[in-house]
Amino acid sequence: MIDAALSKVTGYVEDLVERYRRDAAYPVPAFRITVDGNDIAQLISPRLMSLELTDNRGIEADQLSITLSDHDGLLAIPPKGATIRLWLGWSDTGLVDKGTYTVDETEHSGAPDVLSIRARSADLRKGLKTKRERSWSNTTLGDVLGDIALGNGLTATIAGALDGLPILQLDQANESDANLISRVGEEFDAVVTVKAGCLLCLPAGGGKTATGAELPHITLTRADGDQHRYLQADRDSYDGVRAYFYDVNSAKKQEAIAGGGENLKDLRHTFSDRQSALRAARAEFNRLQRGSATLSYTLARGRPDLIPELTYTLQGVKPEIDEIIWYGGNVQHTLSPDNGYTVSLELESKLPEDTVEGLAEENKGNYTGIIAYYRDKNTGKEKTVTAGDQSKPKRLRWLYAGERTAKRAVEREWLRMENSLNG
């Protein structure tokens, strides 16, 4: 009886999916799992206690965790290194391939007896973790990542906006390729990741693939959500970011500043040239701006199509949440008999694409007007709303969800500016 109930909640494919379509009054979660090519979904479905998949943004490996009941002692513990492939979805809409994972940890506990299996994405191969010694001079970001990809048997796909960016000097001293990739991504404000045998590099901010194609823009309503947590932090305590470097012709330490003002965040690393220092300062300043508003959102009905790097519009949650565009980070898929299939999203505010450099270079004060960017709902392109003289406008931080909300934000800020000038 218990096995039958568990099976009906979690579901598995093959003949049961067709039966659910025919008999059930509502769709049920469905999954398919293969281990070294053998389909075991039907075997483990009655035993499934929980399944969690965390799809990480960036170079960190995606993680799969499966917990099974071994009440009768008949389960075999899978060997380390076994390959797991997972599909998730619903009985009425089909399954989505969620990738391949390598078992790196197993645990058996009791009583009651439970088998826990943990696996990581197979793409983060051992070669990326091997420490190396090498350097590059007078090259580009695309060439560096191309060398790393070639050395690890990967195909490199670099966004056009990043491919030709110059690197005067880059040293890899007793450092793994994985760590170097992560460090370079931070310096260039880029997302560098390994997926399906490909080393991908795209600008942070979401919405586009490495080849420049538009990713789907997702609209979520209050009815889609089961839980949310919105946090707006006072990142304005930092007016800018400062990075230090040594000039070639001088032993004196120099500084490069992104933003402006008196309260600056200092980067720990000292750079070898001004270009690298300013680039790193800009990247950190942009991260501070994006992190000024964050949103955790749990979907009551899981969506297997959701991945990191998508952009979102929220509707009917709260005006402050609904009025801006959100940029997607890590995505967690959870399947269990108690809660069914849910998805948890980690989101942060999205900056306008066209003004990231401008935001970083801008010194505060003496503004002549206001400019805000919004996403056009019909075309998906960014457009502007302005007030006052545009010779030196103050750029509002976030990308707004529509023209109306952008206008309201501009009017609020313009009124505040006029009052401060008159006061």
DRENDO-1510 file (C-alpha; in Angstrom, 1 decimal, always signed):
<recs>
REC; n; res; u; v; w
REC; 1; MET; +0.0; +0.0; +0.0 .
REC; 2; ILE; +2.8; +2.4; +1.0 .
REC; 3; ASP; +4.8; +1.5; -2.1 .
REC; 4; ALA; +1.8; +2.1; -4.3 .
REC; 5; ALA; +1.2; +5.5; -2.8 .
REC; 6; LEU; +4.9; +6.5; -3.2 .
REC; 7; SER; +4.8; +5.4; -6.7 .
REC; 8; LYS; +1.8; +7.4; -7.6 .
REC; 9; VAL; +3.2; +10.6; -6.1 .
REC; 10; THR; +6.7; +10.4; -7.6 .
REC; 11; GLY; +5.8; +8.6; -10.8 .
REC; 12; TYR; +8.0; +7.1; -13.4 .
REC; 13; VAL; +7.8; +6.9; -17.2 .
REC; 14; GLU; +7.1; +4.0; -19.6 .
REC; 15; ASP; +3.6; +2.6; -19.2 .
REC; 16; LEU; +2.7; +4.4; -16.0 .
REC; 17; VAL; +2.9; +7.9; -17.7 .
REC; 18; GLU; +0.3; +6.8; -20.2 .
REC; 19; ARG; -1.8; +5.4; -17.4 .
REC; 20; TYR; -1.7; +8.7; -15.5 .
REC; 21; ARG; -2.7; +10.6; -18.6 .
REC; 22; ARG; -5.7; +8.3; -19.0 .
REC; 23; ASP; -6.8; +7.9; -15.4 .
REC; 24; ALA; -5.5; +10.8; -13.3 .
REC; 25; ALA; -7.6; +14.0; -12.8 .
REC; 26; TYR; -4.3; +16.1; -12.6 .
REC; 27; PRO; -0.8; +15.7; -13.9 .
REC; 28; VAL; +1.8; +14.1; -11.6 .
REC; 29; PRO; +5.6; +14.5; -11.5 .
REC; 30; ALA; +7.6; +12.1; -13.6 .
REC; 31; PHE; +11.2; +11.2; -13.9 .
REC; 32; ARG; +13.6; +8.9; -15.6 .
REC; 33; ILE; +17.0; +7.8; -14.3 .
REC; 34; THR; +19.6; +5.6; -15.9 .
REC; 35; VAL; +22.8; +4.2; -14.3 .
REC; 36; ASP; +25.5; +3.3; -16.7 .
REC; 37; GLY; +22.8; +3.2; -19.4 .
REC; 38; ASN; +20.4; +1.0; -17.5 .
REC; 39; ASP; +16.9; +2.5; -16.8 .
REC; 40; ILE; +16.2; +2.1; -13.1 .
REC; 41; ALA; +13.2; +4.5; -12.7 .
REC; 42; GLN; +10.6; +1.8; -12.3 .
REC; 43; LEU; +12.8; +0.0; -9.9 .
REC; 44; ILE; +13.5; +2.9; -7.5 .
REC; 45; SER; +10.2; +4.8; -7.8 .
REC; 46; PRO; +8.5; +3.1; -4.9 .
REC; 47; ARG; +11.6; +3.7; -2.8 .
REC; 48; LEU; +12.2; +7.3; -3.6 .
REC; 49; MET; +12.4; +9.5; -0.5 .
REC; 50; SER; +13.9; +12.6; -2.1 .
REC; 51; LEU; +15.7; +13.8; -5.2 .
REC; 52; GLU; +17.5; +17.1; -5.3 .
REC; 53; LEU; +19.3; +18.6; -8.3 .
REC; 54; THR; +21.2; +21.9; -7.9 .
REC; 55; ASP; +22.0; +23.5; -11.3 .
REC; 56; ASN; +24.8; +26.0; -10.4 .
REC; 57; ARG; +25.7; +29.2; -12.3 .
REC; 58; GLY; +29.4; +29.3; -13.1 .
REC; 59; ILE; +32.2; +26.8; -12.8 .
REC; 60; GLU; +30.9; +25.0; -9.7 .
REC; 61; ALA; +29.8; +21.5; -10.5 .
REC; 62; ASP; +26.0; +20.8; -10.6 .
REC; 63; GLN; +25.0; +18.4; -7.8 .
REC; 64; LEU; +22.5; +15.5; -7.7 .
REC; 65; SER; +21.4; +13.9; -4.5 .
REC; 66; ILE; +19.1; +10.8; -4.4 .
REC; 67; THR; +17.8; +9.3; -1.1 .
REC; 68; LEU; +16.1; +5.9; -1.3 .
REC; 69; SER; +14.4; +3.6; +1.2 .
REC; 70; ASP; +16.3; +0.3; +1.7 .
REC; 71; HIS; +13.7; -1.1; +4.2 .
REC; 72; ASP; +14.0; -4.6; +2.7 .
REC; 73; GLY; +17.8; -4.5; +2.2 .
REC; 74; LEU; +17.6; -5.3; -1.5 .
REC; 75; LEU; +19.2; -2.2; -2.8 .
REC; 76; ALA; +22.8; -2.5; -4.2 .
REC; 77; ILE; +25.2; +0.4; -3.4 .
REC; 78; PRO; +26.3; +1.9; -6.7 .
REC; 79; PRO; +30.1; +2.0; -7.3 .
REC; 80; LYS; +31.9; +5.4; -7.2 .
REC; 81; GLY; +32.3; +6.6; -10.8 .
REC; 82; ALA; +29.0; +5.2; -12.0 .
REC; 83; THR; +27.3; +7.5; -14.5 .
REC; 84; ILE; +23.8; +8.7; -13.7 .
REC; 85; ARG; +21.6; +10.5; -16.3 .
REC; 86; LEU; +18.4; +12.3; -15.2 .
REC; 87; TRP; +15.2; +13.4; -16.9 .
REC; 88; LEU; +12.5; +15.4; -15.0 .
REC; 89; GLY; +9.1; +16.6; -15.9 .
REC; 90; TRP; +5.3; +15.9; -15.7 .
REC; 91; SER; +3.1; +13.2; -16.9 .
REC; 92; ASP; +1.1; +15.5; -19.2 .
REC; 93; THR; +4.1; +17.5; -20.7 .
REC; 94; GLY; +6.9; +15.0; -20.9 .
REC; 95; LEU; +10.4; +15.0; -19.7 .
REC; 96; VAL; +13.4; +17.3; -19.9 .
REC; 97; ASP; +17.0; +16.0; -20.0 .
REC; 98; LYS; +18.8; +17.4; -17.0 .
REC; 99; GLY; +22.2; +16.1; -17.7 .
REC; 100; THR; +24.8; +13.4; -16.7 .
REC; 101; TYR; +26.4; +13.0; -13.3 .
REC; 102; THR; +29.2; +10.9; -11.9 .
REC; 103; VAL; +28.7; +9.2; -8.5 .
REC; 104; ASP; +31.3; +10.5; -6.0 .
REC; 105; GLU; +29.8; +9.7; -2.7 .
REC; 106; THR; +27.4; +7.0; -1.3 .
REC; 107; GLU; +26.1; +6.5; +2.2 .
REC; 108; HIS; +24.1; +3.7; +3.8 .
REC; 109; SER; +22.5; +4.4; +7.2 .
REC; 110; GLY; +19.8; +3.0; +9.5 .
REC; 111; ALA; +17.6; +2.0; +11.0 .
REC; 112; PRO; +15.4; +2.5; +9.1 .
REC; 113; ASP; +17.8; +1.6; +6.3 .
REC; 114; VAL; +18.4; +4.5; +3.8 .
REC; 115; LEU; +20.7; +4.7; +0.8 .
REC; 116; SER; +22.0; +8.2; -0.1 .
REC; 117; ILE; +23.7; +8.8; -3.5 .
REC; 118; ARG; +25.5; +12.0; -4.3 .
REC; 119; ALA; +26.8; +12.8; -7.8 .
REC; 120; ARG; +28.4; +15.8; -9.6 .
REC; 121; SER; +28.1; +16.9; -13.2 .
REC; 122; ALA; +30.4; +14.8; -15.3 .
REC; 123; ASP; +31.6; +17.8; -17.2 .
REC; 124; LEU; +33.9; +19.0; -14.4 .
REC; 125; ARG; +36.6; +16.5; -15.4 .
REC; 126; LYS; +39.7; +15.7; -13.4 .
REC; 127; GLY; +42.0; +17.7; -15.7 .
REC; 128; LEU; +40.4; +20.9; -14.7 .
REC; 129; LYS; +41.4; +20.3; -11.0 .
REC; 130; THR; +45.1; +19.6; -11.8 .
REC; 131; LYS; +47.4; +22.4; -10.7 .
REC; 132; ARG; +49.6; +23.9; -13.4 .
REC; 133; GLU; +52.3; +26.5; -14.0 .
REC; 134; ARG; +52.1; +28.7; -17.1 .
REC; 135; SER; +51.5; +32.3; -18.2 .
REC; 136; TRP; +50.1; +34.3; -21.1 .
REC; 137; SER; +51.3; +37.7; -22.4 .
REC; 138; ASN; +49.7; +40.2; -24.9 .
REC; 139; THR; +46.8; +37.9; -25.7 .
REC; 140; THR; +43.0; +37.9; -25.5 .
REC; 141; LEU; +40.4; +36.3; -23.2 .
REC; 142; GLY; +39.2; +34.1; -26.1 .
REC; 143; ASP; +42.7; +32.8; -26.7 .
REC; 144; VAL; +43.3; +32.0; -23.0 .
REC; 145; LEU; +40.0; +30.2; -22.6 .
REC; 146; GLY; +40.6; +28.4; -26.0 .
REC; 147; ASP; +44.0; +27.1; -24.7 .
REC; 148; ILE; +42.3; +25.9; -21.4 .
REC; 149; ALA; +39.5; +24.2; -23.4 .
REC; 150; LEU; +41.9; +22.5; -25.8 .
REC; 151; GLY; +44.0; +21.1; -22.9 .
REC; 152; ASN; +41.0; +19.6; -21.3 .
REC; 153; GLY; +39.3; +18.1; -24.4 .
REC; 154; LEU; +36.6; +20.8; -24.4 .
REC; 155; THR; +35.1; +23.0; -27.1 .
REC; 156; ALA; +35.3; +26.7; -26.4 .
REC; 157; THR; +32.4; +29.0; -27.1 .
REC; 158; ILE; +33.1; +32.6; -26.1 .
REC; 159; ALA; +30.6; +35.5; -26.4 .
REC; 160; GLY; +31.6; +38.0; -29.0 .
REC; 161; ALA; +31.6; +40.8; -26.5 .
REC; 162; LEU; +34.2; +39.0; -24.5 .
REC; 163; ASP; +36.3; +37.1; -27.0 .
REC; 164; GLY; +38.6; +39.9; -28.1 .
REC; 165; LEU; +39.1; +41.6; -24.7 .
REC; 166; PRO; +42.9; +42.1; -24.2 .
REC; 167; ILE; +45.0; +40.5; -21.5 .
REC; 168; LEU; +48.4; +42.0; -21.1 .
REC; 169; GLN; +49.7; +39.4; -18.6 .
REC; 170; LEU; +48.0; +36.4; -16.9 .
REC; 171; ASP; +50.0; +34.0; -14.6 .
REC; 172; GLN; +48.8; +30.6; -13.5 .
REC; 173; ALA; +51.1; +29.7; -10.6 .
REC; 174; ASN; +50.4; +26.3; -8.9 .
REC; 175; GLU; +46.7; +26.9; -9.7 .
REC; 176; SER; +44.1; +24.6; -11.2 .
REC; 177; ASP; +42.4; +25.4; -14.5 .
REC; 178; ALA; +39.0; +25.4; -12.7 .
REC; 179; ASN; +40.3; +28.1; -10.2 .
REC; 180; LEU; +41.9; +30.1; -13.0 .
REC; 181; ILE; +38.6; +30.1; -15.0 .
REC; 182; SER; +36.7; +31.3; -12.0 .
REC; 183; ARG; +39.2; +34.0; -11.3 .
REC; 184; VAL; +39.2; +35.2; -14.9 .
REC; 185; GLY; +35.4; +35.2; -14.9 .
REC; 186; GLU; +35.3; +37.5; -11.8 .
REC; 187; GLU; +37.8; +39.9; -13.3 .
REC; 188; PHE; +35.8; +40.2; -16.6 .
REC; 189; ASP; +32.4; +40.1; -14.9 .
REC; 190; ALA; +31.6; +37.0; -17.0 .
REC; 191; VAL; +30.0; +33.6; -16.3 .
REC; 192; VAL; +32.4; +30.8; -17.3 .
REC; 193; THR; +31.1; +27.3; -17.0 .
REC; 194; VAL; +31.5; +23.8; -18.5 .
REC; 195; LYS; +28.4; +22.2; -19.9 .
REC; 196; ALA; +28.0; +19.2; -22.3 .
REC; 197; GLY; +31.7; +19.1; -23.2 .
REC; 198; CYS; +31.8; +22.9; -23.9 .
REC; 199; LEU; +33.6; +25.7; -22.1 .
REC; 200; LEU; +31.2; +28.6; -22.2 .
REC; 201; CYS; +31.9; +32.2; -21.5 .
REC; 202; LEU; +29.2; +34.8; -21.5 .
REC; 203; PRO; +28.6; +38.2; -19.9 .
REC; 204; ALA; +27.1; +38.2; -16.4 .
REC; 205; GLY; +23.6; +39.6; -16.4 .
REC; 206; GLY; +21.7; +36.8; -18.1 .
REC; 207; GLY; +19.3; +36.7; -21.1 .
REC; 208; LYS; +21.7; +35.5; -23.8 .
REC; 209; THR; +23.7; +32.4; -24.8 .
REC; 210; ALA; +27.4; +32.5; -25.5 .
REC; 211; THR; +26.6; +32.9; -29.2 .
REC; 212; GLY; +24.5; +36.0; -28.6 .
REC; 213; ALA; +21.1; +34.3; -29.1 .
REC; 214; GLU; +18.3; +35.4; -26.8 .
REC; 215; LEU; +17.3; +33.0; -24.0 .
REC; 216; PRO; +13.7; +32.7; -23.0 .
REC; 217; HIS; +12.4; +35.4; -20.7 .
REC; 218; ILE; +10.2; +33.9; -18.0 .
REC; 219; THR; +7.1; +35.6; -16.5 .
REC; 220; LEU; +6.0; +34.2; -13.1 .
REC; 221; THR; +2.8; +35.2; -11.2 .
REC; 222; ARG; +1.9; +35.1; -7.6 .
REC; 223; ALA; -0.1; +31.9; -8.3 .
REC; 224; ASP; +3.1; +30.1; -9.5 .
REC; 225; GLY; +5.0; +30.8; -6.2 .
REC; 226; ASP; +4.8; +28.8; -3.0 .
REC; 227; GLN; +7.3; +30.9; -1.1 .
REC; 228; HIS; +9.4; +34.0; -1.6 .
REC; 229; ARG; +12.0; +36.0; +0.3 .
REC; 230; TYR; +12.9; +39.5; -1.0 .
REC; 231; LEU; +15.9; +41.4; +0.4 .
REC; 232; GLN; +17.0; +44.9; -0.5 .
REC; 233; ALA; +20.4; +45.7; +1.0 .
REC; 234; ASP; +22.1; +49.0; +1.3 .
REC; 235; ARG; +24.9; +48.5; -1.1 .
REC; 236; ASP; +25.1; +52.3; -1.5 .
REC; 237; SER; +27.4; +52.3; +1.5 .
REC; 238; TYR; +30.1; +51.7; -1.1 .
REC; 239; ASP; +30.3; +54.6; -3.6 .
REC; 240; GLY; +32.8; +52.7; -5.7 .
REC; 241; VAL; +35.5; +50.0; -5.9 .
REC; 242; ARG; +39.3; +50.6; -5.9 .
REC; 243; ALA; +41.9; +48.2; -7.2 .
REC; 244; TYR; +45.7; +48.7; -7.0 .
REC; 245; PHE; +48.3; +48.1; -9.6 .
REC; 246; TYR; +52.0; +48.7; -10.3 .
REC; 247; ASP; +52.9; +50.9; -13.2 .
REC; 248; VAL; +55.5; +49.5; -15.6 .
REC; 249; ASN; +57.7; +52.5; -15.3 .
REC; 250; SER; +57.4; +53.1; -11.6 .
REC; 251; ALA; +57.7; +51.1; -8.4 .
REC; 252; LYS; +54.9; +53.1; -6.8 .
REC; 253; LYS; +51.6; +51.5; -6.2 .
REC; 254; GLN; +48.8; +53.1; -8.3 .
REC; 255; GLU; +45.0; +52.9; -8.0 .
REC; 256; ALA; +42.1; +52.5; -10.4 .
REC; 257; ILE; +38.6; +53.4; -9.3 .
REC; 258; ALA; +35.2; +52.3; -10.6 .
REC; 259; GLY; +32.4; +54.5; -9.5 .
REC; 260; GLY; +33.4; +57.4; -7.2 .
REC; 261; GLY; +32.8; +59.0; -3.9 .
REC; 262; GLU; +34.5; +58.8; -0.5 .
REC; 263; ASN; +33.6; +55.2; +0.7 .
REC; 264; LEU; +35.4; +52.8; -1.6 .
REC; 265; LYS; +35.7; +49.0; -1.4 .
REC; 266; ASP; +39.3; +47.9; -1.8 .
REC; 267; LEU; +40.2; +44.8; -3.7 .
REC; 268; ARG; +42.8; +42.6; -2.1 .
REC; 269; HIS; +44.7; +41.5; -5.2 .
REC; 270; THR; +47.3; +43.9; -6.6 .
REC; 271; PHE; +47.3; +43.9; -10.4 .
REC; 272; SER; +50.1; +44.1; -12.9 .
REC; 273; ASP; +48.6; +46.9; -15.0 .
REC; 274; ARG; +46.0; +49.6; -14.9 .
REC; 275; GLN; +43.7; +47.9; -17.5 .
REC; 276; SER; +43.4; +44.7; -15.4 .
REC; 277; ALA; +42.9; +46.7; -12.2 .
REC; 278; LEU; +40.1; +48.9; -13.7 .
REC; 279; ARG; +38.4; +45.9; -15.3 .
REC; 280; ALA; +38.4; +44.0; -11.9 .
REC; 281; ALA; +37.1; +47.2; -10.1 .
REC; 282; ARG; +34.3; +47.6; -12.7 .
REC; 283; ALA; +33.3; +43.9; -12.4 .
REC; 284; GLU; +33.1; +44.1; -8.6 .
REC; 285; PHE; +31.1; +47.3; -8.7 .
REC; 286; ASN; +28.6; +45.7; -11.1 .
REC; 287; ARG; +28.3; +42.7; -8.7 .
REC; 288; LEU; +27.6; +45.1; -5.8 .
REC; 289; GLN; +24.9; +46.8; -7.9 .
REC; 290; ARG; +23.2; +43.5; -9.0 .
REC; 291; GLY; +23.3; +42.2; -5.4 .
REC; 292; SER; +21.5; +45.3; -4.0 .
REC; 293; ALA; +18.2; +43.4; -4.4 .
REC; 294; THR; +17.9; +39.6; -4.2 .
REC; 295; LEU; +14.9; +37.3; -4.4 .
REC; 296; SER; +14.5; +33.7; -3.5 .
REC; 297; TYR; +11.4; +32.2; -5.2 .
REC; 298; THR; +10.0; +28.7; -4.8 .
REC; 299; LEU; +7.6; +27.4; -7.5 .
REC; 300; ALA; +4.8; +25.2; -6.2 .
REC; 301; ARG; +4.8; +23.3; -9.5 .
REC; 302; GLY; +8.3; +22.6; -10.7 .
REC; 303; ARG; +9.5; +23.6; -14.1 .
REC; 304; PRO; +12.3; +21.4; -15.5 .
REC; 305; ASP; +13.0; +23.9; -18.3 .
REC; 306; LEU; +14.4; +26.5; -15.8 .
REC; 307; ILE; +18.2; +26.9; -15.8 .
REC; 308; PRO; +20.7; +29.5; -14.6 .
REC; 309; GLU; +21.2; +32.7; -16.7 .
REC; 310; LEU; +17.5; +33.2; -17.5 .
REC; 311; THR; +15.8; +36.5; -16.9 .
REC; 312; TYR; +12.4; +36.9; -15.1 .
REC; 313; THR; +9.5; +39.2; -14.6 .
REC; 314; LEU; +7.3; +38.8; -11.5 .
REC; 315; GLN; +3.7; +39.7; -11.4 .
REC; 316; GLY; +1.3; +40.2; -8.4 .
REC; 317; VAL; +3.9; +39.6; -5.7 .
REC; 318; LYS; +4.8; +43.1; -4.5 .
REC; 319; PRO; +5.3; +46.4; -6.4 .
REC; 320; GLU; +9.0; +46.6; -5.5 .
REC; 321; ILE; +9.5; +43.1; -6.8 .
REC; 322; ASP; +7.3; +43.4; -9.8 .
REC; 323; GLU; +8.8; +46.6; -11.2 .
REC; 324; ILE; +12.3; +45.3; -12.1 .
REC; 325; ILE; +13.8; +42.5; -14.2 .
REC; 326; TRP; +15.4; +39.7; -12.3 .
REC; 327; TYR; +18.6; +37.7; -13.3 .
REC; 328; GLY; +18.6; +34.0; -12.5 .
REC; 329; GLY; +21.3; +32.3; -10.5 .
REC; 330; ASN; +21.3; +28.7; -9.1 .
REC; 331; VAL; +18.2; +26.6; -9.7 .
REC; 332; GLN; +17.3; +23.7; -7.3 .
REC; 333; HIS; +14.9; +21.0; -8.4 .
REC; 334; THR; +13.4; +18.9; -5.6 .
REC; 335; LEU; +11.2; +15.8; -5.9 .
REC; 336; SER; +9.7; +14.0; -2.9 .
REC; 337; PRO; +6.5; +12.1; -2.0 .
REC; 338; ASP; +5.5; +14.7; +0.6 .
REC; 339; ASN; +5.9; +17.9; -1.5 .
REC; 340; GLY; +5.8; +16.6; -5.1 .
REC; 341; TYR; +8.1; +18.4; -7.6 .
REC; 342; THR; +9.1; +22.0; -6.7 .
REC; 343; VAL; +11.8; +24.4; -8.0 .
REC; 344; SER; +13.7; +27.0; -6.0 .
REC; 345; LEU; +15.2; +30.0; -7.8 .
REC; 346; GLU; +17.9; +32.4; -6.6 .
REC; 347; LEU; +17.5; +35.8; -8.3 .
REC; 348; GLU; +19.2; +39.1; -8.3 .
REC; 349; SER; +18.4; +42.5; -9.8 .
REC; 350; LYS; +19.5; +42.9; -13.5 .
REC; 351; LEU; +21.5; +45.9; -14.7 .
REC; 352; PRO; +20.8; +47.5; -18.0 .
REC; 353; GLU; +23.2; +45.9; -20.6 .
REC; 354; ASP; +24.1; +49.2; -22.3 .
REC; 355; THR; +25.1; +51.1; -19.2 .
REC; 356; VAL; +27.2; +48.7; -17.2 .
REC; 357; GLU; +30.4; +50.5; -18.3 .
REC; 358; GLY; +28.7; +53.9; -17.7 .
REC; 359; LEU; +27.5; +52.9; -14.2 .
REC; 360; ALA; +31.0; +51.9; -13.3 .
REC; 361; GLU; +32.7; +55.1; -14.6 .
REC; 362; GLU; +30.2; +57.5; -13.2 .
REC; 363; ASN; +31.1; +59.9; -10.4 .
REC; 364; LYS; +28.2; +60.9; -8.1 .
REC; 365; GLY; +26.9; +64.5; -8.0 .
REC; 366; ASN; +26.3; +67.4; -10.4 .
REC; 367; TYR; +23.7; +65.5; -12.4 .
REC; 368; THR; +21.6; +67.4; -15.0 .
REC; 369; GLY; +18.9; +64.8; -15.5 .
REC; 370; ILE; +17.7; +61.2; -15.0 .
REC; 371; ILE; +17.7; +58.2; -17.4 .
REC; 372; ALA; +16.2; +54.8; -16.8 .
REC; 373; TYR; +16.2; +51.6; -18.9 .
REC; 374; TYR; +13.3; +49.2; -19.3 .
REC; 375; ARG; +12.6; +46.0; -21.2 .
REC; 376; ASP; +10.1; +46.4; -24.0 .
REC; 377; LYS; +7.6; +43.6; -23.6 .
REC; 378; ASN; +7.0; +43.2; -27.3 .
REC; 379; THR; +10.6; +43.1; -28.6 .
REC; 380; GLY; +12.6; +42.2; -25.5 .
REC; 381; LYS; +14.9; +45.1; -26.3 .
REC; 382; GLU; +16.1; +47.7; -23.8 .
REC; 383; LYS; +14.6; +51.2; -24.2 .
REC; 384; THR; +15.0; +54.4; -22.2 .
REC; 385; VAL; +12.8; +56.9; -20.3 .
REC; 386; THR; +14.4; +60.3; -19.4 .
REC; 387; ALA; +13.8; +63.5; -17.5 .
REC; 388; GLY; +15.8; +66.8; -17.5 .
REC; 389; ASP; +19.0; +67.6; -19.4 .
REC; 390; GLN; +20.8; +64.5; -20.7 .
REC; 391; SER; +24.3; +66.0; -20.9 .
REC; 392; LYS; +25.1; +64.3; -17.6 .
REC; 393; PRO; +22.2; +62.2; -16.5 .
REC; 394; LYS; +22.0; +60.0; -13.4 .
REC; 395; ARG; +21.5; +56.5; -14.6 .
REC; 396; LEU; +19.0; +54.5; -12.4 .
REC; 397; ARG; +20.5; +51.2; -11.3 .
REC; 398; TRP; +18.1; +48.5; -12.4 .
REC; 399; LEU; +16.5; +47.4; -15.6 .
REC; 400; TYR; +12.8; +48.0; -15.2 .
REC; 401; ALA; +10.0; +45.5; -16.2 .
REC; 402; GLY; +8.1; +48.0; -18.4 .
REC; 403; GLU; +7.8; +51.6; -19.6 .
REC; 404; ARG; +5.3; +52.5; -16.9 .
REC; 405; THR; +7.4; +51.4; -14.0 .
REC; 406; ALA; +10.5; +53.1; -15.5 .
REC; 407; LYS; +8.6; +56.4; -15.9 .
REC; 408; ARG; +7.5; +56.2; -12.2 .
REC; 409; ALA; +11.0; +55.6; -11.1 .
REC; 410; VAL; +12.3; +58.5; -13.2 .
REC; 411; GLU; +9.6; +60.9; -11.9 .
REC; 412; ARG; +10.4; +59.9; -8.3 .
REC; 413; GLU; +14.1; +60.5; -8.7 .
REC; 414; TRP; +13.7; +63.7; -10.7 .
REC; 415; LEU; +11.4; +65.1; -8.0 .
REC; 416; ARG; +13.9; +64.1; -5.4 .
REC; 417; MET; +16.7; +65.8; -7.3 .
REC; 418; GLU; +14.8; +69.0; -7.8 .
REC; 419; ASN; +13.9; +69.2; -4.2 .
REC; 420; SER; +17.5; +68.7; -3.1 .
REC; 421; LEU; +18.6; +71.5; -5.5 .
REC; 422; ASN; +15.9; +73.9; -4.4 .
REC; 423; GLY; +16.5; +73.0; -0.7 .
</recs>
